[in-house]
Amino acid sequence: MKTISKFIMTVALGVAAFGFEAKAEDFPADIKPLMQKYTCFACHKVDARLVGPAYKDVAKKKYSVDKIVALIAKPQPSNWPGYPPMAPMTNVPKEDAVKLAKYIISLK
C-alpha cells in the first residue's frame, strides 16, 4: 500500500509541477488554506477532472459528510473506476475533513 501511496503522491506532485493543479481562487477563503495544507489542489478541481474527480462530481454522488470523511482517510477506488486510486489521507484531522466534506457536498 505504501508503494501505491508513493506513486499517487509522485503523480500529484508531477501534475502540480506542470501547472495543471486546481487554482486556489477556485475555493472559498475558509476552504482554501485546508486545500493547500493537504495538497488537494494537486489532484482535484471544482468542476473539471484532474488526476481525481471534480468536487462537483463527488457532490453528485450525494455522499454524507461522514462518508466523505471516511473516504478521505480510507479511499475506496471501486467508487471511482477509471481514476487512479487516491492515497489515504490519514494526516487530515477529522475536524478539517468535516469542513472539506461540507464544502464538497454544498457544490451543485
C-alpha positions, 0 to 999 in steps of 0.5 A, a space after each residue: 500500500 505504501 508503494 501505491 501511496 508513493 506513486 499517487 503522491 509522485 503523480 500529484 506532485 508531477 501534475 502540480 509541477 506542470 501547472 495543471 493543479 486546481 487554482 486556489 481562487 477556485 475555493 472559498 477563503 475558509 476552504 482554501 488554506 485546508 486545500 493547500 495544507 493537504 495538497 488537494 489542489 494537486 489532484 482535484 478541481 471544482 468542476 473539471 477532472 484532474 488526476 481525481 474527480 471534480 468536487 462537483 462530481 463527488 457532490 453528485 454522488 450525494 455522499 454524507 459528510 461522514 462518508 466523505 470523511 471516511 473516504 478521505 482517510 480510507 479511499 475506496 477506488 471501486 467508487 471511482 473506476 477509471 481514476 487512479 486510486 487516491 492515497 489515504 489521507 490519514 494526516 487530515 484531522 477529522 475536524 478539517 475533513 468535516 469542513 472539506 466534506 461540507 464544502 464538497 457536498 454544498 457544490 451543485 
